[in-house]
Amino acid sequence: MAMLEVKDLNVYYGLIHALHDVSFSVEEGEVVALIGANGAGKTTTLHTITGLLQAKSGSVVFEGQDITRKPGHAIVRLGMSHVPEGRRVFANLTVAENLRMGAYTRPKSEVAASLKEVYEWFPRLEERKNQAAGTLSGGEQQMLAMGRAMMSKPRILLLDEPSMGLSPLFVGEIFKIIEKVSSAGTTVLLVEQNAKKALSIADRAYVLETGRISKSGNARELLNDDAIKKAYLGE
């Protein structure tokens, strides 16, 4: 049984059919990339998985449990964390306060140990723990959003466009952290427009085009696929 199984999802925005029978799976321990152009439906897919949008039909099964109609806060308690596009940190709260917000499902007795662990992942956050999140750089805010998600001790981490708007230096740093998170045992579903970066660290990948899965396979093979190179890698 796959850790996450998405089956025949159909999602609408009013009369607009955004996702058409989208199906894919994520096995425990994998990094799975979902790539595609702007407007392909990548963010909609993540929002539907994590309960922020309701599917018209289809199902989302996480570790054997149907979560299709569950609200987002209940899904977090099951072991799924979502790092949204655009980071969405609490700008007026400090770095440390933002991180503690991510631990709202955890016993208070475990929060200090989790903070220590996140600071080990992201030393820059510890340096700025008393700084207002809104004053951080874009890359630092992305680290904060990821650290906040990790505070809930997720079994699977869903990342939506983590490289968006970042300098090449921060992009490299963020992807190294994703690899470390994966190596430490957290399963990752990565939505990313930077297809080359995503495919370079993923085990498998799916290509989403206008709300439909058009191609899937081993990430390394897709990285060398001529059609993928032309459409998404600028080659």
Stockholm file with secondary structure:
# STOCKHOLM 1.0

chainA/1-235         MAMLEVKDLNVYYGLIHALHDVSFSVEEGEVVALIGANGAGKTTTLHTITGLLQAKSGSVVFEGQDITRKPGHAIVRLGMSHVPEGRRVFANLTVAENLRMGAYTRPKSEVAASLKEVYEWFPRLEERKNQAAGTLSGGEQQMLAMGRAMMSKPRILLLDEPSMGLSPLFVGEIFKIIEKVSSAGTTVLLVEQNAKKALSIADRAYVLETGRISKSGNARELLNDDAIKKAYLGE
#=GR chainA/1-235 SS CCSEEEEEEEEEETTEEEEEEEEEEECTTCEEEEECCTTSSHHHHHHHHTTSSCCSEEEEEETTEECTTCCHHHHHHHTEEEECTTCCCCTTSBHHHHHHHTTTTSCHHHHHHHHHHHHHHCHHHHHTTTSBGGGSCHHHHHHHHHHHHHTTCCSEEEEECTTTTCCHHHHHHHHHHHHHHHHTTCEEEEECSCHHHHHHHCSEEEEEETTEEEEEEEHHHHHTCHHHHHHHSCC
#=GC SS_cons         CCSEEEEEEEEEETTEEEEEEEEEEECTTCEEEEECCTTSSHHHHHHHHTTSSCCSEEEEEETTEECTTCCHHHHHHHTEEEECTTCCCCTTSBHHHHHHHTTTTSCHHHHHHHHHHHHHHCHHHHHTTTSBGGGSCHHHHHHHHHHHHHTTCCSEEEEECTTTTCCHHHHHHHHHHHHHHHHTTCEEEEECSCHHHHHHHCSEEEEEETTEEEEEEEHHHHHTCHHHHHHHSCC
//
